[in-house]
């Protein structure tokens, strides 16, 4: 079974409507030998805020060192987003295995008119995957209500009801109290139910659960104080009977402070979580599409609020920001309260109503009518597609204005692709390469066979909305190119993979034809031009990597680094080595004071500062760019003050202050993909496609830095060779390094003397020549920076590649 067949099997279950009861979920779990029986599960119910609370709890428990499964809904881009372990989506291969196991039972039940629903099946998938991965804690976001929700097959060790508003009244009841009563049935047997609900809802919850732990601004078991916006997040103080925490949240708004209080109470019920861990976990709890600030000039916010209560919270939070005029991009589903949403959102000056590319989306003219009735003085216009509506709003906005996209997570999903869509270049040298690339987009076997011979020029893989995919295919065919489209039957849920194949001339004509077209095709034209370098003026900030591959020389001021530990840990020896690296042609010096080799002990902040700062101060007079290799913002700041220019963070911005520090000092930052830092050689990860999986995870880390205020020219991405990958996977990434250009960032490769070369039979003391060969390969395939120990030999390899590309650039001197 192929992935697209397995995904389609699950997605087609959406034709069965939601229902009350957990018998179908229990029956399907029984077919799999009840994998949920031994899970330590946390259930989070509520009308609003349950997803944010679940993410905060997950971040905190992972910060405490636990392995955590997270089940949420809906998804923004990929159905696999709903099921994650330690932040990673369930692998495609695991989804296929699950469907192969349950398909006979589901088919039999469907024949009897009793098939499990999509949500029930995905719940079973999550529990099955979490059990296989042996997670310490499984966090389950409840779908609807609580008593009869599919997630209630578990016996939770802790549970919460975040808030209660009127919702799903046809299923849960007509009053707040009735809805709260239903949700309260998630209460655990041996712990208090945590709730942020107030008034009659709280009393109804107490009637069912008995033992209740309350979260509120005052007179509660956990009290919160929200101190307003800091940068684009919020400052919060939490106080409980035995803890007090002050931290900053990436999710602004007083409602998120309440959610943080609920998450904190749950975390301390589940694990031994100290105050510093709690503060850091909450600080790192990013949740896409929930008051997500994408730009600052103009202020651009995405929030998937889809009911009046959620929209009121958006209005309250947006009111904390300073802006001149509000441009609102809004699209909603047909079953939502359009007038209530319009009345609850902040007063706009300009509204662009649109329709998301899903069957349940309301016509844009209906949405516009609701806003015209509420805001007669506003300019209200319509656009059939979300991307086009966002383009209109951004073009109309001045730098001091605000642009808000809201009304539905489906609307936000389509808008968000403006920042997250990757154009992945593919190296096609023969039919085998072409077949692999096209099949990787989940094209049918027949389609792969028919089109494999056409992928011989420029080949680009990306994700687009279904109607965009159809248009691209028709237009590329008319121009003599080709476009292979995924076979996923997911028009109501997520974008489709496409592989576009053609000459540069064909792509140029395609981009010209896309200009001015609806359905978000015009912005796509600009992305294509930028990716392929068509009619794009290059920009320069005088970074060493802007004129070809830069050589970064490694200067480890440590006693225990894997290759040169202890050689340069004294200041004088380190400075002498640095001068030698500069003489040999290094463009950048990377100074590090903590080893990330397997088994390395963490270095205290002050000790790391004492190692690196004296060296950087001595090097600051050299005419060379200096990089500080550290995971800690405090060390990074001390290094910047001493004269460092670049931050090299092997943890991928794990320290929440690192990206803000880079913005404050206008310093480029290297964002590396890593699973464990230091490396844990026993932590094996299953990748479906190691390059595209790493790209997927780096996309969100890059976006964090960009949202903080960095330009992508300042964000270098490092695939993380040797960090959480096998040697074969490391070579796969090295051979496909040009695909990382999809992120629109400079690409750094760090392969020097690493264990991947054991894959070709080389011991630790035999890897100098292999490193030089790797540098030549990386430079030839577009790496912008290569990080090495032996600078002289690697400069020669880099220059040979450059001379082959442009012989006239070298005069032989």
N, C-alpha and C positions, 0 to 999 in steps of 0.2 A: 504494500500500500504506500502511495506517495503522500507527502505532507498535505498537498492541496486536497486530496481525497479525504484524508482524516479531518482536516479543518472544515471542509464542506459538510461532512457528516454531522459534526457538532452544530455548525451554523444553521443547517436546515431544520434543526429541532426548534428553532425560534417560531415556527408556525404553530406550535402548541402554546396556548395562552397560560399565564401564571395561574397557579391553583394553591389552595390551602392544604396543608398536610405534608407530612414527611415520610409517608409510607413508601413512595416511589424511590426516594433517595436511599432509604434504608435497604430496600430490596436490591438496588444496584450495588450498593456497598457490600451486601452479602455475597453477591456474585464474585467479588474481589477479596473475599475472606476478611471483611471488616477492617480495612487498613487504618481506620480512624480510632480503633479501640484504645490504643495506647498513646494517642497524641495528647499533649498538654495544650489545650486550645483556649483561646480568648475570643469571645464573641462581642462585637461592637454594633449595636443597633442605634437608630435615631433617624429623625427626619432630615436633619442637616448636620454636617460636620463629622459623620462617621468615617468617611474616607480619610480626611485630614487627621483625625484622631488615630486611626489605624496606622497611618504613615509615621506619625510622631512616636507611637509606641514601638513600631518596628525599628526606627532609627535608634531609639534609646536602648532597646534590648540588644541590638547589634553592637552598639557602643560598649555595652557591658560584657561583650565577648560571647554572646549566645548566637547559635544558628537559628534563623527565624524564617518561617514561611509566612507569606502575606497573600491573602485572597481578597480582591477588591473588584468592584464593577461600577460603571461600565469601563471599557477600555477606550483609549484615544486613537490608537493606530493599528494595533495588532492584538488579536484575541489572546495571545499568550501573555500579554501584560497583566492579565487578571491573576495569574498564578506565578508567584516569584519565590525564590529561595535566596536569601541573603542578597537581595536586589536584582538577581538574574532571572529573566523570564524562563519558563519551562522550555527545555529544548524541543525542537521540532520532532526529533526522533522519539522522545518520550511521549509526545502527544499521539504520534502514530501508534506506538505500542499500546497506549491506553485504548484507543479506538478499536484496534484489532481485538483487544480483550473483551470489550463491552458490546461491540456491534451485534453479535448474535442475540444477546439478551434484549438489547434495545429494539432490535428488529422484531423479535417475537412479541414483545409487549406492544409495539406499534400495531402489529397485526390484530391484536386484541383490543385496540383503541385505548391503550393505557401507557403510551410511551412516556418516558421521563422528559421533562421540559429542558430547554437549553440551560437554564440556570441550575436546575437540579443536576444535570450531567456535568456541568463545569464545577459544581461544588464537589462532586465525587472525584473528578479529575484532580482538584486541588488537594483533597485529603489523601488520595492515593499517592500523589507526588510527594507531599510532605512526609508521609510515612517512609517512602523509599529513600528520601534524602535524610531521614533520621533527624529532623529538626528538633531543637530544644523546645520551641514554642511555635504554635500555628495560630496566626491572627486571622480571624474571619470577619469580614464586613457583611453584616446581615443584608439580605436583599430587600424584602418587604416585611414590616412588622417585627415579629419575633417568635411568637408561639408556634406558628405553622410554617416558618421559613425553613428552607432546605438545610441551612447551616445548623439548625437546632437538633440535628442528629447527634451532635457531640455533647458530652457532659463537660461544660467549660470549667476551668480552674479560676477564671475571672471573667467578668462581663461588665458592659456599660450600656447605658442609654444616653446618648449625647444631648439630644434636644427632642422636643415633640411639637409638631405643628399639624394642621389639617392636611392630610395627604392620603391618597388611596382610600378614600372614604367608602368606596364600593366594596372594599375587602376588609378594612380594619375597623370601621365604625364611623359614626357621624360627628363625634365630639372629641375634643382633645383628651378627655379622660378615658374614653373607650380606646383610643389609639395608644395612649400610654399604657393602659392595662395589657394590651396585646404585646407591646414591646417589652414590658417588664418580665415576661416569661423567659427571657434569656438569663435570668438571675442564676448565679452558680449556687451549688448546694452548700459549699463550705467557705464562702467568703461573701462580704458585702457587695451588693450591686452598686457600681459607681454611676452617678448621674449628674449631668449639668442641667437637667430639666428643673423648672421652677413652678410655683403656684399649684394649680389643680393637677397638673401632670405629675408633679413630684409626689403629691399625696396619693394619686392613683397607683404610681409605681411602688410606693411604700406599702400600700395595701396588699399588693401581690408578692413583692420580694421580701418584705419584713425588714431585713437588715440592709440598710441603704447608706452609702457613703456619698455625701453631697459635695458638689463643686459650685461655688458661687463667689460673688465679690465680697460678701460679708456673711457672718453667721452660718458658716458651712465648715465641713470637715477639712476641705482643702479650699483655701481662699486665693483668689487671683487679683492682681492689680495690673491694669494695662496702661502703660505710660506713653503710648503713641508711637508714631512712625520714627524709625531710625534707618537711614538710607532708604531701602525699599521694603524693609521688614518692620517688626514691631518689638518693643521692649516689654517684658513681662516679669512680674514677681509672683512666685507661688509659695504658699506657706501652708504646711500641714502640721499635724501634731508632733512629728519628729523630724521635720526637714524644712528647709527654706532655700529657695533657689531664685536667683536673678539671672536672666539670660535674654538673648535676642532670638526672635523667631523669623525665619524667612517668609512666613505667611503672616501678613499684617492683619490687624483688625481685632477688636475686643472679643469677638466670637472665637477667634483662634486662640486667644488667651484662655478662654473657658475650655476649649478643646485640649489645650496643653495641660490644664489642670486635671482633666479626666485621664489623659495619657500618663501623666505623672503618677496618679493614684494607682492606675492599673499596673504600671511598671514596678512599683514598689510592692504590689501584691504578688507579682509573678517571680521576681528575682531580687537579689541583694544589690540594689542600685543606689550608689552614693550620690551626693549632691552634684559633684563635678561631672560625673557620667551623665546624670540627668540633664544638666545644663547643656552639655555638648551634644547629646543626642537630639534634644529639641532644636538646637541651633542648626542641625544638619538635616532636618525633616523637610525636604523639598517635595512639593506635590504639584505636578504640572496641571495647568488649567484652572487652578484655584487662586484667584487674585495674583496671577503671575505677571510681574512687571517685565515686559520684554524690551522696552526702550524708555529713555528718559526725556528726549527732546524730539518729538513730543512724548509726553508720558503715555505709554501704550500698555494697556492692561487686558489680560484674558481671564475671564471668570465664567465657569460653566453653570452659574446659578440658573435654575429652571423653574423656580416657584417663587411666589411673592416673599416668603420668609427669607429665602436665600438672597433674593435681589435687594431686600432691605439691608442686609448685612453688607452687600457690595456697595450700596449707596453710602452707608455709614463710614465704611473704610475709605472709599474714594474721597469723602469729604475731609479727610485728614491731609490730603495732598493739596498743594497750591497749583492751580491751573487757571487759564483764562476762559476758554470755551471748551465745551464737551461735545465730541463727535461720537455718536453711539452706533455701533454695528450690532444688529440684533436679529436673531433667527430663533424660532421656537418650534416645538413639536405640536401636532394638531390637538393633542389631548391636554394641553396646558392652559392655564388661565392667562390669556394674553393681556387683557385689561389690567389684571392684578399685577402682572410682571411690569407692564408699562408704568403703572402708578408707583410701584416700589422702587424702580431704578432712579438714579439721580436725574434731575431736570436737564435735558439735553438742549443744545443749540442747533444740532444737526443730527438727523437720524438717517441711517441707511439700512432699510429692512431687506433681508435676504432669505434665501432658502437653502438649507443644507442638503447635500446630495444623499438623502435617505428617504425611504418611502413615507415615513411618519412625519416628515417636515411639513410645516404649514406654509402655504403659499405666501410669498413676500408681500403681496398686496393686502392680505388679511392682517398680517403683522403690522404693516404700515397704517392701516385704518385704526388699529388700537392705539397707536402712538399719536396719530393726528387728533384723536378724541381727547387724549390726556394732555397734549402739548400743542395747542393751536398756534402758538407763536414760533415753534421750531420749524426748521426746514426739514421736510420728510421726503425722502426719495427711495426708490426701490432698485434692487439689482438681483438678478436671478441666482447668482453664485456668491459664496462667502468670500473667496479670495478677491473677486472683483469689487465687492462692497468694501472690504478692508482697504483696497487700493484707493478707492474714492475718498474714504475717510482720511487716510494718511496724506493724500495729495491736498486735501482741503485744510488740514491742520497746520497751524503755525507752531513754532518750536515751543512756545509756552502753553499750548493747548493740551488736552487729554483726549485719547482715543480709547474707548472701552468696547470690547467684544463680549457679548453675554447673551443669555436667553436659553442656552442649551450647550451641553458638552459636545454635541455633534458639531455645532457651529464653531466652538472653540477649537475642536480637533482640526477642522479644515483651515482655520485661520493660522493655527500654530505651524502648519507646514511651511509657512513663509520663512521660519527660522530653523526648522529641523530637517527639511527634505535634503537628502544627499544625492549628488550626481556622482556615481561611482565609475571611474574609468576602468575599462576591462582590456587586458592584454590578450589579443586573439592572434595566434600564429598558425593554427591549423584547425581542421574540423573537430578534433577532440576538444580543444579549448572552447570553440564556439558552442559545442553541444553542452559542455559543463556549465557555461555561463547561462545559456537559455534555460536549461532544466533547473538551474538554481533559482529562477524566478517562478518556478512551479507551473511552467507551461506544460501542456499535455504532451505525451510521448510523440503523437503524430505531429504536433506543432514543432517540437524539437527537430524531428527528422526533416520536415519540410524547410525549416528556416536556418538550419545550422550552417549551410553553405553561404549564407548572406551576411554573416557576422564577420566580415573581413576588413572593414575600414575602421571608423570610429564607432566604438560600442559603449553605450552609457546605460547603466541600470539605475532606476529610481522608483519612487512610489507616487502614484497620482490617484485622483478620484476616478470612479468607473467611467463617467462620461468624458473626462479628460483623456482617459486611456483610449476610448473609442475614436475620439477626434485625432489624437496623435497617430494612431494606426492608419486611419484613412488618409491623413495628410502626408505621412512619410511614404506610404504606398504610391500616392499620386506624384511624389517627387523622385521616385525610383529607389527609395530606401525601404526599410522594413521595421516593423515594431512587433515584438512578441509580447503577448499579454498573459498574465497569470490566469489560471483556470479556476481560481477561487470564486465561489458563488456568494459574494459577500457585499452586494450592492447596498445593503442596509447597515453595514457595520464598519468597514475599514477600507483604506486605500488598497490599490492593487499594484503589485510589482510589474514593471514593464522594462523590456530591454530594447532600446532604440539603436538601430544600425544604419549607418550611412556615411557618406563622405562629408568633409567639412563644408563643402559647398551646399550639399543637401541640408545639413543642419542650419546653415545660415539662412537658406530660403525658408526652412521650417520656422525659424525664430521670427522672420519677417511676417509670415502668414499668421503666427500666433498673436502678434501685436494687435491690440484693439478687440480681440475676441473675448466673449464672455466665459463663464465657468472657470475663472482663475487662470486662463491660458496666457494672458498677457504677462503677468508676473513670472510665469514659468519660462517665457521667452527670455526674460532678462537673466534668469538663473542659468539657462542653457548657454547664453552668450558668455557669461562670466566663467562658467566651468570650462568651456572649450576655447576661451581666449579670442572670441569673435567680436570685433568692434568694441574692445574694452581697453581703456587707457590704464596702464599700470600706475600704481601709487608707490611711493618710496618713503621710508622712515629712517633710512641709513642703517639698517640692521645688517650684520655680517652675512646673513643667509639670503639677502636679496639679489646677490650677483652670482649665483651658483651655490654648490654645496660647500657649507662652512665646516671646518674641522674644529670640534670642541675637544680640547685636551683635558684629560682627567687628572685632578690633583687631590688625592685622598689624604687628608690630614687625620688619619685614623690608625690605630694599632692593629686593626683586624679586618681590613677590607680583603676581598677574596683573592685579588691578583697582586696588589702592591702594598698590602697592609703592613704598617710599621716602618716603611722606607722613608716616608716624608712627614712623620708626625711631629717633628720639631720644626719650629718656625723657620730657622735658617735653612734647614734641608728642604723645606717646602718651597721657600722663595727661590732657592737655587734651581730646584726642579722646574718651577714655573718659568724662570728665565730661559731655561733650556727648551721648554715646550714652545715658547714664543719664538726663539731663534730657529726652531725647526718648522715654523710656519703655522702654528695654531692661530685660529681666528677668535676663539673663545677659550677661556680657562674656567673649568667647572670645579669649584672648591667644595669638598664635602667633609663633614666631621662626624658622620655616623654611618656605619656599614649597614647595608640591607641584604647581606649574604644570608643563606639559610642558617638559622640558629643564632644569629647575631643578637646581642642584648641591646635593648633601647638605651640611648645615652641621655642623661638628664639635660634639660635646656641649658643651664648655666655651663655645664661641662662642654657642651657642643659649641656654645658661643666662645668659650675660652680657647677652643681649638682653632676656630675659623677666623675670628675677627682680627687677631694680630697679623695673620697671613694676608687677609684682604687689604688691610690698611697698608701693608708693605707693597702690595701689588697695584694699588690704586694709581700710582704714577706711571705704570706701564701703559703704552698705547694699545690696549687690548680690552675687549669686552669681558667682564668678569661675571660668572654665574655662581650662585650659591645653591648647592645641592642639599635641600633639607625638606622635611615634612612639617616643620614647626614654624608657625607664623612669627613667634617671638625671636627665633634664631634668624629667620629671614629679615625681619626688621633691623636687627642689630647688624646684619651683613650689608643691607642697603645703606644704612647710615655710615658704615665703614668704607663704602665705595663700590659695592656690587651693583650690577646693572640688570641682571636677569635672575628670575626665580625658577629653580628646577625642582619640581615637586613630584617625587615618585609615587606618592599616595593618590594622586589625581584629585587634589583639593579637598582632602579629608578634613584638614583643619579649616573650619568655616571662616576664619579670618584671613586666610591666605589670599583669596581673590580680591578682597577689599584692600588689602595691603598693596597688591600689585597696582590697583587703580590709584591709590593715594600717591604712589611713587612713579606712576606711569611706566611701570617696568614690565617687560614681556615675561610670560610665565609658561613653563613647560608643564603640560598636563599629561601624566603617564597613565596608561591602563594597568592596574595591578589588582590582584585578588587579595594578596596578603603582603604586608610590609612590616618587618622583614619577610623574606620568602619562606613559605612553608612547603618543603618538597613533597610532603605527604598529602597536600590538599589538591586533589585532582578535580578538574572541571570538564564537564562534557560540553563541547562546542558542536553546533551543527555545521557551521562554516566559521572557522576561527577568525578570519578577516572581517566578515560582515557582522559577526557577533561583537567583536571588539569595537568596530565602527559604531554599532548601535549604542553601546555603553558609553563610548567617548562622546557621542553627540550631546548627551545631556550634561556631561561634565564641561564641555566647551560652552554650552549654552549658559551654564552657571557663571562662567567667567565673563561671557559677553553681556549678560544681564547686569553684572556688577559694574560694567562700564568700559571693558577692554574691547578693542577692535580685534577681529580675527587675525590680522597681521601680527598681533602681539601675543597670540595664543598658539604655542607650538604643541603639537600632539606627538606623543611617543607611544607606539604600540605596546611597549613593555616586553621586549624579548626576554625570556627567562623568568618572567613573573606570572605564574599560574598557567603556563603552557608547557606542553611536552616539547622536546627537541624537534620532532617532526612538525609540530604546529609553529614553532619559531621559524623554521625554514620556509613554511608556507607563507608566513607573514613577510619574511624578507624577500621572497620571490614576487610578492604582490604588493610591494610597498607603495606603488603609485596609486593604489586604490584609496589610500588614506588622504589623498588630495581632495577627496570628496567633501571633506569637512571645511574646505576653504581656508585651511590653516597651514603654516609651515610644518613640515614633518621631520621629526628627529628620530634617528635610529641609534640605539645603544646596544651593540653586539660584541664589544671588545672582550676577547678572551673568555667568553661565556660558555656555559656547559653545553649549549646547543651544538658546538663543534665536536662533542663526543659522538654525535649522531653519524659523523663521517670518520670515526675511529681515532680522533686526536685526543691525547691526554692534556691535562691542564698546562703542562710546560711546552706544548707543541702547537699553540694556537695563534702565534703571531702572524704567520703567513695566511692562515685561514681568515683572521680578522681583516687583513689587507684585501683579500679576495672579496670578503663581505662588503667592505667599503666601496670597492669598485662596482659591485652589483647594486648597492644602495644608491650610489651616485648616478649610475646609468639609468636607474628607474625613478629618479626624481626626488630623492631625499634632499632636504634643505640643510640639515645638520647631521653630522656623523660624530658620535661621541666615542673617543678611543684613548687608549693609554699611549700607544707608540705613534706619536704625531708624525715624525719624519716620513716613515714608510707609507702611512695612510694619506699624507698630503700628496705623495708621488702617485698613488693609485687614483686619487681624486683628479689630479691634473691630467693623467693619461686619458681618463674618460672625457674631461672637458676639452682636451686637444682633439680628440676624435670627433667631437661635436662641432668644434669651431677651430680648425687648425690655425687660422690667421690671428687668433687671439694670443698665440704664444710666439715669441720671437727667438726662442732657443737660449735666452740668457739665463 
